[in-house]
Amino acid sequence: MILAILRRLYVQMLIGIAAGALVGWLWPSFGVELAPLGVAFVKAMRMMVPPVIFCTIVEGIVRQGEARGVGRTLLRSIALFLAITAVALLCGLIAVTLFKPGQGLDIPPPSAALEEMQRQLGVRGIAGPGDFLIRMIPETLFSAFTSGDVLPVLLVAGLVGFGLLQIRDHAQPLIRGIEAMTKLQFAIFGFLIRAAPVGAFGALAFTVGTYGLEFIGSLSLMIATLATGCLMLAVILLASVRITTGLRIRTLGRTFRDEIVVVLGTSSTEVVLPRLIAKLETLGCPRSIVGLTVPLGYTLNLAGTAVYLIVATMFLAEVTGHDLSAERIVAYLALMLVTSKAAAGIIGSGFSALLLTLSVMPDIPVASAAMLIAVDRLMSEIRAITSGIANVSASLLISRWTGVVFAPHAPGVGDEREQAAGRG
């Protein structure tokens, strides 16, 4: 019985998280040296993301059958993503107004975190509409898969998908090859995900060993504020799913529990992308829809980052003594509708989006963001889980929007999905 429980991925993840925090607390220097374990795992998972996004989007376009059907799905997805982002920003604003986490907080000098900030800046944000357009176009058709940027993959996948629709009579061998490649990638993800507990162990040991529990504890109200805003958003999204589709929250929790714990340990939603697609299909979402909405959501529906942006900005304004007027807060909210799309579902990108926001509207010193680096790992976990919930909710809502009828009381939905994910 005990061995059967220990074989479950989410149990192994919880053990890895607890062990990493304990090692970082008791042996800080050793915990810092374990950082490569977390970095290596996330890097191994990220190497699979570009081809998975390419294949799932191409399949989604082809399965829609006609470009007009794809266009409707894309427009519905973008409209819903913007609506979710707006609600996320409002939830964050309400939470930070209630808690006021920056008032009276004694912050130590940020110099000790400068090196870590430079590492976080390695994930480059989008500098504006022109940069967004230029970054979307790769140097060559194949370099889109080697640049490490999601945007060129989205463009190439769209071009290939619509191209296959134009040559449908001659495209069947290519379509079958892409479908086979998708199954292969899901199988590889199934192998790699088993290393998630080790990655979580290394990541948590590094975080606690580097910054200690005391300093992290001094920013606990900031973390609680972010968690409250994200919880408010999650409740709104899950209630919308319950009302619209009839799916119970308990069913969703049982279905996606492994993915929630994996994201919690790795602070990245990319590592569970194929599993989200597979499990959404089992719940009843058409492959033609989730093949578009989930990959697009990793760029355009990062709701957790949106909550974080407004909470962090208001927090920094408080601790640096900047009193933002209502007009400036509205301007920040409008800006964050765009800058929240600068993160691509990977660790540290939410921090880069914050730096981009502060750079565009320099009311608050950009350097003040360095004080958040010590707890960015913890906040990244909250952001990632929230964004994952948003992407799952968006896929379910868009599927219902297109006429899909779900079976909320179907027996064994979560168990069947768990078995299928284990095979993939």
Secondary structure, DSSP 8 states (H G I E B T S, - for coil): -HHHHHTSHHHHHHHHHHHHHHHHHH-HHHHHHTHHHHHHHHHHHHTTHHHHHHHHHHHHHHHH-SHHHHHHHHHHHHHHHHHHHHHHHHHHHHHHHHH-TTTT-----GGGGHHHHHHHTTS----SHHHHHHHHS-SSTTGGGTS--HHHHHHHHHHHHHHHHHTHHHHHHHHHHHHHHHHHHHHHHHHHGGGHHHHHHHHHHHHHHHHHHHHHHHTHHHHHHHHHHHHHHHHHHHHHHHHHH---HHHHHHHSHHHHHHHHHHS-SGGGHHHHHHHHHHHT--HHHHHHHHHHHHHH--HHHHHHHHHHHHHHHHHTT----HHHHHHHHHHHHHHGGG--SSTTHHHHHHHHHHHHSTTS-GGGGGGGGGGHHHHHHHHHHHHHHHHHHHHHHHHHHTT----TT-TTHHHHHHHHHHH-
